[in-house]
Structures are given as structure tokens and as C-alpha cells.
């Protein structure tokens, strides 16, 4: 049974997070409600927004505070709206929705945000890196074999980028 309220970590200002109780969203047409099992902290967005190194109005004009942060996550579908063929309640998935991963549930628009079914062989911990791998792969078509590339640090994105290049 899906509760009416859920916990969510809300960014309320620079360096200010609050754990709040908010309503659990209901999926409409083309949407899935995911029970979040694992979520990772993104140093490129979550950390930058929290610290104030990335100003919300500049980087994300559609984002308003308070904002449920987090976007690298995996979980299980607990409810589906109409028009969600190919997905089913109980299915393990990774989500590419920006925001709302640091909560008990996340509402995903399947067409806009992307939802990836997970094989049983992939753990929820590993699945949180799907978003990082996907984002990193967006740059691959722009690199030619003769190009020189400099990676400044080998965090998860840099390591995955190298793996794709080799």
C-alpha cells in the first residue's frame, strides 16, 4: 500500500537542507511512481546547488526552492498511469528524472525523463550509476579518433568516459 505522505530531503537555501513530509504524487498518463531504493549524491549538481556554487536561477530556470534534490537513483515501480505500455508494477528501474530522488518516491514522466528497466544481475547500488554513464555518453559522438582529450580527475564520470573510449 502506498502511503499518502513521504519523506523528502528538500534544499531550502544555500547550505540548508530540511527533511520534510510531503504528499506522495499520483501518476497521471505516461507517468510511473517509483519507490526509491538507492540514490547517489551527484557532485556536479547536488553538491554544487547545496554549496551555492551553482545558482539555481542560472543553471535550472525551472527549479524553485524548496526543491527535492537528487537524480541518480534506482527503485521499483509501485504505480503506473495510463499509456505506460512496456512497464509494470514491481519492475526494477533506474530513473533519469532530474530531481526528487532523495525522497521515498519519485514521479517519472516516462517519455520526458526516461526510465530504464534493470536486469536482475544489476544491483540497485550499481544502477545509480546509469544516469552518470548516460550523461557521459552524450559527449562521445563529438570526439573523433584524432582528438586529444584531457580529463581533470578520474571520478565516476571520468572513469566511465575512459572505459567507453577504450
Secondary structure, 3 states (H helix, E strand, C coil): CCCCEEEEEEEEECCEEEEEEEECCCCCCCEEEEEEEEEECCCCCHHHHHHCCCCHHHHCCCCCCCEECCCEEEEEEEEECCCCCCCCCCCEEEECCCCCCCECEEEEEHHHHCEEECCCCCCHHHHCCHHHHHHHHCCHHHCCCCCCCCCCCCCHHHHHHHHHHC
